[in-house]
Amino acid sequence: MTTSIAPRHSAAFLDGNDKRLLIDGRWIAGAGAPFETSDPATGAVLATLSSAGADDVDAAVAAARAALHGKWRAWTPAARARVLWHIADAIDVHADELAELETFDQGKSWATSRFAEIPSAAEQFRYYAGWATKITGTTIAPSITYQPPGKRVVAQTVREPVGVVAAIVPWNSPMLMAAMKLAPALAAGCAVILKPAEDTSLTALRLGELMVEAGVPAGVVGVLTGDGTVGARLASHRDVDKVTFTGSTATGRALTAASGASNLKRLTLELGGKSPVLVFGDAELDTAVPGIARGIFSNCGQVCVAGSRVYAERSVYEQVVDGLAAAARSLRLGHGLDEGTDLGPLVSRRHRNTVASYVDDGVRGGATVVAGGRAVGEIGSFYEPTVVVDAGSDLPMMREEIFGPVVTVTPFDDAEEVIAWANDTDYGLAASVWTSNLSRAHRVSDAIRAGTVWINCHSYFAPELVKGGHKESGWGYENGAAGLENYLETKTVCLTV
């Protein structure tokens, strides 16, 4: 494996000064202790970043609120649409640079960064640029009987931005997740403070530069880097009106408590997942096995909707196990920027140890590894794509989100049995059903409690496809019209004429 690699597209950004915070249109050093971000494939330090202190959070929130009630409020919907389109164009122009930064910082393959996630981030801004001019209210004919003599009562609803939004994004797909929150919030007329994950802040900072260059007014977007205390300060800040967060269920609970203790701010939460994959005996395995492999091994399984629990009907169980094991063994590990790399490293050594601990615990509990199951190399945080069988339903690896390239495969005998197993989880983010029987596909997808169910595919996304979690996988939805609703309030205006 490569032990070092030189930047081709992002050298100017990486070789610049220490990275600062974006507050009120200016880049300033944070009051907190600076910290380093490293390449998880090599351990090499990429950059030194600022950490926001309490005063920095206050300053960013104050700037956002001033912009919200000042110049940004005066912008027409069409003007907001144009600036969102300009941001999308800027992402396209700098796609190679952004993809390289994403791969250096997070570890994912160049193919995933450059041809999937960075273009998808641009499309988020284009999609919501179209929505900016389509935010409308309604007129109402009130049934009020006590109208003043000679007058009548008329009413209307007005849609208004929810206010100052704290957008806290995870480290697995940082650029795309930032776009999924920034684009609808800006389309709605909100001001946003973006808090990227400590491990993966580089594309957020570069996106901040591009947004300023695209014409976003000072204060409308801020970028605050640092550890979890920065997010906690934003969540508890009384002048923040909403938190939108993607990440672990544990952190979601903490943000809920902090928000409730301050000003009952609005929350949108996309949290953990333990997505089941149901493979029936009539599934087209030539399509199903590669699709299931993609659904668990892409981005090293560091995907909220990763299909980590596969249930295969007994008649095809051995074929599914053998196919997934062969797929796992065929994937080449390496630096994400190396030609031919299929999977890069996990985001950190710490996370790799966590993934390994789930597999080791499963083996001690009676599970069998049929492919992978090992950390790889003295350098970086690589872990083999892993296929596990004979895992009991009570094992942590079957009940908790591993967030790594680890899949369990379990045989089943009938539909009712496997539906019960699929729903036997605290989570409800996503699932997939593989069958050639259209009636069965509808019956089973209807019975599964999850925010998204794919049929004969897995992990398909687009800006217009609404996504969100049931049960402990979250509150609210992102993408589509539902994603815009996260950032709007409704006001009723009633008057006599």
Secondary structure, 3 states (H helix, E strand, C coil): CCCCCCCCCCHHHHCCCCECEEECCEEECCCCCCEEEECCCCCCEEEEECCCCHHHHHHHHHHHHHHHCCHHHHCCHHHHHHHHHHHHHHHHHCHHHHHHHHHHHHCCCHHHHHHHHHHHHHHHHHHHHHHHHHCCCCEECCCCCCCCCCCCEEEEEEEEECCEEEEECCCCCHHHHHHHHHHHHHHHCCEEEEECCCCCCHHHHHHHHHHHHHCCCCCCEEECCCCHHHHHHHHHCCCCCEEEEECCHHHHHHHHHHHHHHCCCEEEEECCCCCEEEECCCCCHHHHHHHHHHHHHHHHHCCCCCCCEEEEECCCHHHHHHHHHHHHHHCCECCCCCCCCCECCCCCHHHHHHHHHHHHHHHHCCCEEEECCCEECCCCCEECCEEEECCCCCCHHHHCCCCCCEEEEEEECCHHHHHHHHHCCCEECEEEEECCCHHHHHHHHHHCCCCEEEECCCCCCCCCCCEECEECCEECEECHHHHHHCCEEEEEEEEEC
